[in-house]
């Protein structure tokens, strides 16, 4: 575990990780509870990339980032006077939209969006004076559904829409589009602050695919030219899916080197601790367990088949922590023979990776019961200390605190 | 059929589509609907030819003994020995053959009486048209129309019932309208447009708004070397390498007249759209021998005839038009760098295939031909590989005219686009820039260009005549020398060359002063008069401003 007095020194550490000449890491996954300072960390990282240094004389920003500030580039205009022209206003000053100006991204955005939501959108452009010429910049977006124009979309829909723009832009950045030349890093902070779990899973899968592409990117001459990525989240399930998706070996695809961290601010003061979670207790897996417990709550929870997957993953990690090669170790510890057989059958039937993840289906009542029983026994048998985390988790469910710093750019 | 009727027909059909598609998504329904329309067209055309062929022998359609059967079924039943000879004759006259039971009149009749065999008959009919109707192949024409799809219904009976309903409605809707070629063709066109507008971003991709299409076809049909001399007599060939539903090609044909074009060539990657294009051609009365539409990927150059290695046989075209997908992501391979199409200019970047499309078309342009292509504004100023390609095209004198169009003209995107006019040999050594971005009509979701009809300003005519006579006009068009373009680093952003900034109005201070003094005087007079009324009523007067 390492301690960092300031965000600045923490950023230096992360940048060192990504630039390690002997053992380059292409992807950092950071888990942290809400209010640890994730967003401020991402801003600090971005700022560090545009300071003028010997290496970066012009101070050209080296990071494309997505966080609460990016979401703030979009502001609702409710048209209180006319109550009809409701739209999402874009901050034209941001260079984030450069690709929107030069490329027709609408279709890419529409393709992503159709996987998560079912409304249509329209960008409206305007001419903006830039030096001695004018350039068309996106001005606002209006939304439509079932033929009704200018509708207001929910906060969640709005965020997923913004996320889709980001994905579309990311894609072009990885393709080496002119506007994003010189960008070396992607920083993605909590893209899913108001998504339901279904979308969280599919977003995670899409994102993981994109990050794989970033890590294995090649330039025009075919030489490796990876974009390094930092990803942070407070959402245990989302984080877990990301870890699994990125860590999974896929046939014909090179392995992605990555590191997982648990970021914490123990005393609420300025100091941060960063804990690598490969070789020490798996903090985020404890958090996952807490999440699973919430899902298993007969009153408020909702169990999907993919939760079996998550549970299996935690069991596998637990087994390996105790030095055993497979989760059979955890299953043996459950003393009921019948449950063991049932559980492995349920896992095999219900956890067919991509299928279960892309089309989340709710568990049947019998499976729910089985799941709850196994989870309960597992937690009791291995004496996981969940209560503290659960408390923090419920706090984490509160909306993220509003960003305090300078306006986004 | 006049403009009004045409619109009416389109609307009638659109309403049917809207009512009947139920849970089916618009794209799917579009394909069914258009196929039926197509069948009806082929049938009408065929029946007309058959009537002419058989003369007095053609059975009376209203004869009591027919029992609702089509006249041709009656004739087939009565003259079994003459069928072979008749069909042979029809192949010569109408270019194709349709069995009586597959004719629209028969199908519509089956639908009306809710015959259980409708679906099977229809399926057999489509298959027959694909494989046997035409001499040249129309294989796969209806491949995307799946009549046994769950989307229409769960069981055969459900599907049959649904088809009966749809076909009966369409037959009713069409009954009042004449069946002349252009009317149906235009209704088809209208529907494609409506569907493109009604079903979101992705479906709008292949649709070129009619007005933009008008500009392109006007440009390529003018004399290429001296546009001022007017329209060409004849085009030997015209190509659209991303033809979508083929409407751009048809627009060029319309302008040249039915005998003004030797042969029409189109290529389309999306199979459904490719089938639409083939139907669209036939529906507009283009004979199957007069056009060739190929299903394949333009960027990969899938089309055999375009890969001819013998330079003497290399195909080339008088006119090329295209509205390729904007800034498409593509995967150029290493071998692509040596491809004859790109070798001399370089590869377009992975993030935007715009210049790859442009170079593809340009490679096949005749030395004295004209090409007009729609691309996003970005191609005028983007850096990197695109800057190099643009510079080379400019230095070689291939870019003749650049027309900046208003934003929001297309269904697929609101990004501003431009038309590039390219020539292998051009006379003027300058580049004509037209800034047409500010002249448009605002419509609900889309911007539109006026065509001078119905009291609209003639935005389209202005663009075309500016190109034709290469005229310069303040804030609208200018001819820029190559030296100037070089000095700007081969950046073609139109606003660098044509300023549209509003000149600030000069304020005449003396006049303004007088105007304000006058107003003040009027106020005082009005107040004074008002006060006399108040006084008469015994009410307190309004205060007068200090003067």
Interface residues (C-beta under 8 A of the other chain):
Chain A: X100 X101 X102 X103 X104 X105 X106 X107 X108 X109 X110 X111 X114 X120 X121 X122 X123 X124 X125 X127 X129 X132 X133 X134 X135 X136 X147 X149 X171 X172 X175 X176 X177 X178 X181 X222
Chain B: X198 X200 X201 X202 X205 X325 X326 X327 X329 X334 X349 X350 X351 X352 X376 X377 X378 X381 X382 X383 X384 X386 X407 X408 X412 X413 X414 X415 X416 X437 X444 X445 X493 X495 X496 X500 X501
